[in-house]
Amino acid sequence: MVRPIVVGYDGSSSADAAVNWAVAEAVRTATPVVLAYAFEWPTGAGPLVPVPTSWPNAASRRDAETMLRAAAAETHPDADISTVVLDGPAALRLRDKSRDAALLVVGNRGHGGFADLLLGSTSVTVSAHARCPVVVVRGAAHPTAPVVVGVDGSEPSLAALRFAVEQAASRMVPLRVLRAWHPPAPRWQPPAFDPREIVAAERALLDDELTGWREKYPEVTMTAEAVVDNPGRVLVDASRTASLVVVGSRGRGGFTGLLLGSVSQQLLHHSHSPVAVIRDTIPADAR
């Protein structure tokens, strides 16, 4: 069975961008797409705000189904698209759908069931707990630009590297591999500290990690760069000329706490291209 690309959809312009990205990916890779809408319980309930006795009611469900069908009809004619309406919190329902998905794609903002996708708990839950790679569509995807991946030697970053190599190969674009880290504060620097020596050593490690991938995908131009700089700033700058930026769900060194710390906030809020977040392991019950 071919695993589909699942898209969180709510009718917003951000969700439309996510659909466009997912459909382009699906057509290129001959993968089906599922557009998913999730009903949240209406907010703002109180003594002066009545809530429905049954939610979602039949009319709301019909409206959601109509919206999904309209979105599907506006996509590429060669795309294999189905739709589904889900009941319950968006993050949990998307996580459930990700068990059998090849990719989970969301916009950077939404409304309704996917409100404030990147700024609230939904984004953290989806990115941290999805059973498949998550792509957050923001900025502009430059089709012929390199795929950029941030690595630090941790297992999640190596999984991100694998995903990035495969993306670059399927897109027939170059791969740009970046390793960035903060230098130690001057008071903690060892005698004769020379950032140039560290850069050279880290660059050599990157080249070693790429040796096997270069042999497997000789058609992909791969460049490795090591820099002493703020990792978030490096990735955001690189995203200006990227088709996709790929990172692991967690890391060490420069990429520690990628989903929950400052690096993730910089990238998810300021990236100029779509961002893919890759987990290092998939639970056995999700395989």
TAZI-V281245 format. One record per backbone hydrogen bond with DSSP energy under -0.5 kcal/mol. CO is the residue of the C=O (numbers start at 1). NH is the residue of the N-H. Records with the same first field share a line. If there is no record, write none. Layout:
CO = NH ; NH
This chain:
1 = 3
4 = 6 ; 102 ; 103
5 = 34
6 = 105
7 = 9 ; 36
12 = 16
13 = 17
14 = 18
15 = 19
16 = 20
17 = 21
18 = 22
19 = 23
20 = 24
21 = 25
22 = 26
23 = 27
24 = 28
25 = 29
26 = 30 ; 31
32 = 5
33 = 82
34 = 7 ; 36
35 = 84
36 = 9
37 = 86
38 = 40
39 = 88
46 = 49
48 = 50
49 = 46
57 = 61
58 = 62
59 = 63
60 = 64
61 = 65
62 = 66
63 = 67
64 = 68
65 = 69
66 = 70
67 = 71
68 = 72
69 = 73
70 = 74
72 = 75
76 = 79
79 = 81
80 = 33
82 = 35
84 = 37 ; 86
86 = 39
89 = 93
90 = 94
91 = 95
92 = 96
93 = 97
94 = 98
95 = 99
96 = 99
97 = 100
98 = 101
100 = 4
102 = 133
103 = 6
104 = 135
105 = 8
106 = 137
108 = 118
110 = 116
111 = 114
112 = 115
114 = 117
116 = 120
117 = 123
120 = 124
121 = 125
122 = 126
123 = 127
124 = 128
125 = 129
126 = 130
133 = 104
134 = 136 ; 277
135 = 106 ; 137
136 = 138 ; 275
137 = 108
140 = 142
141 = 143
142 = 145
146 = 243 ; 244
147 = 176
148 = 246
149 = 151 ; 178
154 = 158
155 = 159
156 = 160
157 = 161
158 = 162
159 = 163
160 = 164
161 = 165
162 = 166
163 = 167
164 = 168
165 = 169
166 = 170
167 = 171
168 = 172 ; 173
174 = 147
175 = 177 ; 223
176 = 149 ; 178
177 = 225
178 = 151
179 = 227
181 = 229
185 = 188 ; 189
186 = 189
190 = 193
194 = 197 ; 198
195 = 199
196 = 200
197 = 201
198 = 202
199 = 203
200 = 204
201 = 205
202 = 206
203 = 207
204 = 208
205 = 209
206 = 210
207 = 211
208 = 211 ; 212
210 = 214
211 = 215
212 = 216
213 = 217
215 = 218
217 = 220
219 = 221
220 = 222
221 = 175
223 = 177
225 = 179
227 = 181 ; 229
230 = 234
231 = 235
232 = 236
233 = 237
234 = 238
235 = 239
236 = 240
237 = 240
238 = 241
239 = 242
241 = 146
242 = 142
244 = 148
245 = 276
246 = 150
247 = 278
249 = 259
251 = 257
252 = 255
253 = 256
255 = 258
257 = 261
261 = 265
262 = 266
263 = 267
264 = 268
265 = 269
266 = 270
267 = 271
272 = 140
274 = 245
275 = 136
276 = 247 ; 278
277 = 134
278 = 249
283 = 286
284 = 287
